[in-house]
Amino acid sequence: MINNVLYEKIRAGKIIQQVVNAHSTLVQFQTASVQGKQRQFAWVNVSFALLQSTIDPASGKRTERLDQDPASGQSRLHHMVVLLVRVPLQDQGANAPMGGTGWLVNTYALDPQGLSVIATNSSV
């Protein structure tokens, strides 16, 4: 059975979220052998604040504010770590994903404790 708690919270609260003040930074770059092919990987950290628009159940009015840490009351700074893999254009084929940019998302994590591990499967 699927847990729909988050979905129901967003649907019932009519929550709208938007990333604001996003900044990306290259954290690490590495070349590794995956399934016999040399691949380049780049870990990118994207820090951002999250603007949330919700409906107040008491008044029915929409309010907007930055996501806050309940303990401190301060705006929370989120981090999404994205692991990109370089796929040479000649390996991408006629209908290349992302328009043939050459970089594809390998994996990602929101507010992780460390860097993501390279996901190795037949699509990499």
C-alpha positions in Angstrom: 0.0 0.0 0.0 1.3 3.5 -0.9 1.7 6.1 1.8 -0.1 9.2 0.6 0.4 11.4 3.7 2.6 14.0 1.9 0.3 14.1 -1.1 -2.8 14.5 1.1 -1.2 17.3 3.1 -0.3 19.2 0.0 -3.7 18.6 -1.7 -5.7 19.5 1.5 -3.6 22.5 2.3 -3.5 23.6 -1.4 0.2 24.2 -0.9 2.2 25.9 -3.7 6.0 25.8 -3.4 8.6 27.7 -5.4 12.4 27.6 -5.1 13.9 31.1 -4.6 17.5 32.4 -4.4 19.0 29.2 -5.9 22.8 29.0 -6.1 24.7 26.1 -7.5 28.3 25.0 -6.7 30.4 22.2 -8.1 31.4 20.1 -5.1 33.3 17.2 -6.7 34.4 15.9 -10.1 35.5 12.3 -10.7 36.2 9.9 -13.6 35.2 6.4 -12.9 34.8 3.1 -14.9 31.2 2.0 -15.1 30.4 -1.2 -17.0 33.8 -1.0 -18.8 33.4 2.6 -19.9 35.1 5.6 -18.5 32.5 8.2 -17.3 32.9 11.6 -15.8 30.7 12.5 -12.8 30.0 15.9 -11.3 28.4 16.5 -7.9 26.6 19.8 -7.8 25.1 21.4 -4.7 22.1 23.7 -5.3 21.2 25.7 -2.2 17.8 27.4 -2.1 15.1 28.8 0.1 11.5 27.5 -0.4 8.6 29.9 -0.7 5.4 28.3 0.4 1.9 29.6 -0.3 -0.8 27.9 1.9 -4.4 28.5 2.7 -5.1 29.3 6.4 -7.8 26.9 7.5 -9.3 29.4 10.0 -9.6 32.4 7.6 -9.5 30.7 4.2 -7.0 33.3 3.1 -3.8 32.4 1.2 -0.5 33.3 3.0 3.0 33.2 1.6 6.2 32.8 3.5 9.6 31.2 3.4 9.8 27.7 4.8 10.9 28.0 8.4 12.7 25.8 10.9 10.1 25.3 13.7 12.8 25.2 16.4 14.5 28.5 15.5 11.8 30.3 13.5 14.5 31.2 10.9 14.2 30.6 7.2 15.4 27.2 6.3 18.2 26.8 3.7 17.7 23.6 1.7 20.4 21.7 -0.3 19.8 19.5 -3.3 22.8 17.5 -4.3 22.6 16.4 -7.9 25.0 13.8 -9.4 25.5 14.4 -13.1 27.1 11.9 -15.5 28.7 13.0 -18.8 27.5 10.9 -21.8 29.4 11.7 -25.0 27.1 12.9 -27.8 28.0 9.9 -30.0 26.7 7.6 -27.3 23.3 9.4 -27.0 21.6 8.4 -30.3 19.2 10.4 -32.5 16.7 11.3 -29.8 19.1 12.2 -27.1 17.7 13.1 -23.7 17.9 16.8 -22.6 18.5 17.8 -26.2 21.9 16.2 -26.3 23.5 18.4 -23.6 25.8 15.6 -22.7 25.1 15.7 -19.0 22.4 13.6 -17.5 21.1 13.3 -13.9 22.5 10.1 -12.3 20.8 10.5 -8.9 19.9 13.3 -6.5 19.0 13.9 -2.9 17.3 16.7 -0.9 19.1 17.8 2.2 21.4 14.8 2.3 24.0 14.1 5.0 26.7 13.5 2.4 27.4 13.1 -1.3 25.2 10.7 -3.4 26.8 7.4 -4.5 27.1 6.8 -8.2 24.1 4.7 -9.4 25.3 2.0 -11.7 22.8 0.3 -13.9 22.4 -0.6 -17.6 21.2 2.9 -18.5 24.4 4.7 -17.4 
